[in-house]
Amino acid sequence: MDKTEIHVGKARIRLVQGDITDMETDAIVNAANSSLMGGGGVDGAIHRKGGPRILEECKRIRATEWPKGLPTGKAVITSGGNLKAKHVIHTVGPVWHGGGGGEPELLANAYRNSLVIVAANKLRTVALPSISTGAYGYPIREASRVALRTVKNFLEKEDGVNEVVFVLFSERALKVYLEELKESYETSSLRSNNRL
């Protein structure tokens, strides 16, 4: 089964391979570092393509809300600058230390808090990267399980968001997410059928 999307209530979760900076969604999520000053990977690409306005807004957030840096699992919103997306939601994922330091909960919080901001700002569509699976070393299979479960649980309770797109940079990442999506879809179908 090569199912690249599932429906959750009125919303859908979709998987694509590509560059998150090209997405035309209402918002994209940035896997930021706590400084909010840009960095490598997705973070650097978003700041480069989005231009200086995003960094200026991040500096204001640091000066007012989070002077010591954005804590892991929290999220904040800025404009999209020169990006096609209208907004960027910056969140900090956990660094992987073997899984015993609360990494799954912190990763779930990063996704959940990003989606809370999407809903609070009445945004309908959002693109997400695979948070923490680059330089932060989170194993992609475990991360994809947390990501998909967290998003699915959120959409089951919140009906303001129409579409969540996971934008995976590599073919391998897409394959892992597809396998997890298939498993998640089959598990939820079994649960639905058992209710009949």
MOMOZI-V135908 format. One line per field, one symbol per residue. ss: DSSP state (h for helix, s for strand, l for the rest). burial: + if it has 16 or more other C-alpha atoms within 10 Angstrom, else -. A space follows every 50 residues. Layout:
ss: ???
burial: ???
//
This chain:
ss: llllssssllsssssssllhhhllllssssssllllllllhhhhhhhhhh lhhhhhhhhhhhhhllllllllllssssslllllllssssssllllllll llhhhhhhhhhhhhhhhhhhllllsssslllllllllllhhhhhhhhhhh hhhhhhhlllllssssssllhhhhhhhhhhhhhhhhhhhhhhhhhl
burial: ---+++-+--++++++-+-++-+-+++++++++++++++--+++++++++ ---++-+++-++---+--++++++++++++++++++++++++++++---- --++-++++++++++-+++---+++++++++++----+-++-++++++-+ ++-++--+-++++++++++---++++++++++-++-----------
//
